[in-house]
């Protein structure tokens, strides 16, 4: 009985040892994994924005990856909302107007504090930066939000691509 238990244990040890031998770290292990190259974005927001029911303003984003303009990104979507929640443009695809430059046009009918968010992806990397901008004059509530006393309304629903 003792010999059979020893035999089983010895067999198990040999199988386990030989199985673990395949788990050794090789010198090129780091090169075997894909490394995502991060995306960079530069917002293009008009310098002077006035509340207007009719005028379309162009908002843009220039995307770079590995120090090159990102042509034909997997997706580039813009989302714009007013901080007080009274206006929200849902996320929508941008047009590539020049190589690496993506834009949309939107009307800004109300004064106040706004946010713009770009959702972009290229070659396995994703970026979702947000910038704030002002249209006309700020309200007292907008000032409170800027000073950190109130939480902005709206924004991303957390939808992933």
BELTATA-V772186 format. One record per pair of residues at least 4 apart in sequence whose ideal C-beta (glycine too) atoms are under 8 Angstrom apart, sorted by sequence separation. I is the first residue (numbers start at 1). J is the second residue. D is the distance in Angstrom with one decimal. If there is no record, write none. Layout:
# BELTATA-V772186
i/j/d
I/J/D
I/J/D
This chain:
# BELTATA-V772186
i/j/d
1/5/6.6
2/6/6.2
3/7/6.1
4/8/6.4
5/9/6.3
6/10/6.1
7/11/6.2
8/12/6.3
9/13/6.3
10/14/6.5
11/15/6.4
12/16/6.1
13/17/6.1
14/18/6.3
15/19/6.2
16/20/6.4
17/21/6.7
19/23/7.9
25/29/5.4
28/32/6.4
29/33/7.7
45/49/7.8
64/68/6.5
81/85/7.4
82/86/5.3
96/100/7.8
97/101/5.2
121/125/6.9
134/138/6.2
138/142/3.9
139/143/7.2
140/144/6.6
141/145/6.6
142/146/6.5
143/147/6.2
145/149/7.4
50/55/7.8
64/69/6.2
65/70/5.1
82/87/4.1
96/101/6.9
97/102/7.1
121/126/4.5
138/143/5.4
144/149/4.3
145/150/4.8
26/32/7.9
63/69/7.0
64/70/6.4
81/87/6.6
82/88/7.0
96/102/5.4
97/103/5.1
108/114/7.1
120/126/7.0
121/127/7.7
144/150/4.3
145/151/7.4
62/69/7.1
63/70/3.9
81/88/4.1
95/102/6.7
119/126/7.8
120/127/5.3
145/152/5.2
49/57/6.3
80/88/7.7
81/89/6.8
94/102/3.9
95/103/6.1
119/127/8.0
120/128/7.6
134/142/7.9
138/146/7.3
80/89/4.5
94/103/5.8
95/104/7.1
118/127/7.2
119/128/5.1
141/150/6.5
63/73/5.9
79/89/6.8
94/104/5.1
118/128/6.9
46/57/5.3
78/89/7.8
79/90/6.9
117/128/6.3
118/129/6.0
46/58/7.1
79/91/4.3
92/104/6.6
117/129/7.1
46/59/7.7
63/76/6.8
78/91/7.1
79/92/7.7
117/130/4.4
44/58/7.8
45/59/6.0
77/91/4.7
78/92/6.4
116/130/7.0
132/146/8.0
44/59/6.8
61/76/6.7
77/92/6.1
115/130/5.6
116/131/5.5
43/59/7.7
44/60/3.5
77/93/5.5
78/94/5.3
102/118/7.9
115/131/7.1
116/132/7.9
43/60/7.4
44/61/6.7
61/78/7.5
76/93/7.0
77/94/6.5
89/106/5.9
115/132/5.3
116/133/6.6
43/61/5.8
44/62/6.9
75/93/6.8
76/94/4.5
102/120/7.6
114/132/6.8
115/133/7.8
42/61/6.9
59/78/6.3
113/132/6.2
114/133/5.3
41/61/5.1
42/62/4.6
76/96/7.5
113/133/7.9
114/134/7.3
41/62/6.9
59/80/7.1
113/134/6.0
114/135/6.0
41/63/5.6
42/64/7.9
87/109/7.2
112/134/7.5
40/63/7.2
41/64/7.7
73/96/7.7
87/110/5.7
112/135/6.1
39/63/6.0
40/64/4.4
72/96/7.0
78/102/8.0
86/110/6.4
94/118/7.9
111/135/5.3
112/136/7.3
39/64/7.1
40/65/7.2
71/96/7.4
110/135/7.1
111/136/3.3
112/137/7.9
113/138/5.9
130/155/7.7
39/65/5.2
76/102/4.2
78/104/4.8
80/106/5.7
86/112/7.9
91/117/8.0
111/137/5.2
112/138/6.3
38/65/7.3
87/114/8.0
108/135/4.8
111/138/7.7
112/139/5.8
37/65/5.5
71/99/4.7
82/110/6.2
84/112/6.4
91/119/6.3
111/139/7.5
128/156/7.3
37/66/4.8
71/100/5.9
73/102/7.2
83/112/6.5
84/113/7.6
113/142/4.0
69/99/5.1
70/100/5.2
82/112/5.6
83/113/4.0
112/142/5.1
39/70/6.9
69/100/2.6
82/113/7.1
83/114/6.7
68/100/7.8
69/101/7.6
82/114/5.4
83/115/6.5
113/145/6.0
61/94/7.1
81/114/6.8
113/146/6.6
80/114/6.3
81/115/5.6
80/115/7.1
126/161/7.8
64/100/6.9
80/116/5.0
60/97/7.2
63/100/5.5
79/116/7.2
80/117/7.8
115/152/6.7
119/156/7.8
62/100/5.6
78/116/6.5
79/117/4.5
117/155/7.1
62/101/5.1
63/102/6.7
78/117/7.2
113/152/7.6
115/154/7.3
117/156/6.1
61/101/7.5
62/102/7.8
78/118/6.0
79/119/7.0
115/155/6.6
121/161/6.4
60/101/5.8
61/102/5.3
77/118/7.3
78/119/7.8
60/102/6.6
61/103/7.4
76/118/6.7
77/119/4.4
119/161/7.0
60/103/3.9
76/119/7.4
77/120/7.5
59/103/6.2
75/119/7.1
76/120/4.6
58/103/5.5
59/104/5.7
75/120/6.7
58/104/7.5
59/105/7.5
75/121/5.4
58/105/5.2
59/106/6.5
73/120/5.7
74/121/4.3
57/105/6.7
73/121/6.5
74/122/5.6
56/105/4.2
57/106/6.0
73/122/4.4
74/123/7.9
83/132/7.5
56/106/6.7
57/107/7.4
70/120/7.7
56/107/5.8
57/108/6.0
55/107/6.6
70/122/4.7
54/107/7.0
55/108/7.9
53/107/6.8
52/107/6.8
84/139/7.3
52/108/6.7
53/109/4.9
44/101/7.7
51/108/6.1
52/109/6.8
59/116/5.9
61/118/4.7
63/120/5.7
65/122/5.5
84/141/5.7
50/108/7.9
51/109/6.0
65/123/6.3
83/141/7.9
84/142/7.0
44/103/7.2
49/108/6.0
51/110/5.5
61/120/7.1
63/122/6.8
83/142/5.9
51/111/4.5
65/125/6.5
84/145/7.8
83/145/5.0
63/127/8.0
91/156/7.4
88/154/4.9
85/152/8.0
84/152/7.8
85/153/2.8
91/159/7.0
83/152/4.2
84/153/5.9
85/154/5.1
83/153/6.6
45/116/6.8
82/153/7.9
83/154/7.4
81/153/7.5
82/154/7.0
43/116/6.9
81/154/3.6
81/155/6.2
43/118/7.3
79/155/7.7
41/118/5.7
79/156/6.2
41/120/6.6
39/120/6.1
39/121/7.7
39/122/6.0
49/133/6.6
51/135/5.6
49/134/7.0
50/135/6.8
51/136/4.9
37/123/6.6
39/125/4.7
41/127/5.8
43/129/7.6
45/131/6.7
49/135/4.4
50/136/5.6
75/161/6.0
36/123/7.2
38/125/5.5
39/126/7.2
40/127/7.6
49/136/7.2
36/124/4.5
37/125/6.1
39/127/4.2
41/129/5.6
43/131/5.0
45/133/5.0
36/125/4.5
38/127/7.5
34/124/6.8
